[in-house]
């Protein structure tokens, strides 16, 4: 059983190595990536979300939230 696992591990490492070498020889695309439109959140919402995130992290670190 151990030999089978080692053989599968060696086979998967060889497949990864071969696919890496093949990907190095493929030409890269010269087409520029599409720009995605982002809709900015209102500043007030960003400040509230940031404050809640800090409060959540503080609560987890001090043990108020989560944990036993």
C-alpha positions in Angstrom: 0.0 0.0 0.0 2.8 2.4 0.8 4.5 1.7 -2.5 1.2 2.5 -4.3 0.9 5.8 -2.5 4.5 6.7 -3.2 4.0 5.7 -6.9 1.0 8.0 -7.1 2.9 10.8 -5.4 5.8 10.4 -7.9 3.3 10.3 -10.8 1.5 13.5 -9.7 4.9 15.3 -9.2 5.9 14.3 -12.7 2.6 15.5 -14.2 3.0 18.8 -12.3 6.5 19.2 -13.6 5.6 18.4 -17.2 2.7 20.8 -17.1 4.9 23.6 -15.7 7.5 23.1 -18.4 4.8 23.1 -21.1 3.3 26.3 -19.8 6.7 28.0 -19.9 6.9 27.4 -23.6 3.4 28.6 -24.5 3.3 32.2 -25.8 1.7 34.8 -23.6 -1.4 36.7 -24.7 -0.8 40.2 -26.0 -4.4 41.2 -25.6 -4.8 43.6 -22.7 -7.1 42.4 -19.9 -10.6 43.9 -19.8 -11.1 46.6 -17.1 -13.8 45.8 -14.7 -16.1 48.5 -13.6 -16.2 48.9 -9.9 -19.0 50.8 -8.2 -17.5 52.6 -5.3 -19.4 52.5 -2.0 -20.4 55.7 -0.3 -17.7 57.0 2.1 -20.0 56.8 5.1 -20.7 53.1 4.4 -16.9 52.5 4.1 -16.2 54.1 7.5 -19.0 52.2 9.2 -17.8 48.9 7.7 -14.2 49.6 8.7 -15.2 50.4 12.3 -17.3 47.2 12.5 -14.3 45.2 11.1 -12.0 46.7 13.7 -14.5 46.0 16.5 -14.9 42.4 15.3 -11.2 41.8 15.2 -10.8 43.3 18.7 -13.6 41.1 20.0 -12.1 38.0 18.6 -8.6 38.8 19.9 -9.8 39.6 23.4 -12.1 36.5 23.5 -15.4 38.4 23.6 -16.4 36.8 20.4 -15.8 33.2 19.3 -13.7 30.7 21.1 -14.7 28.8 24.3 
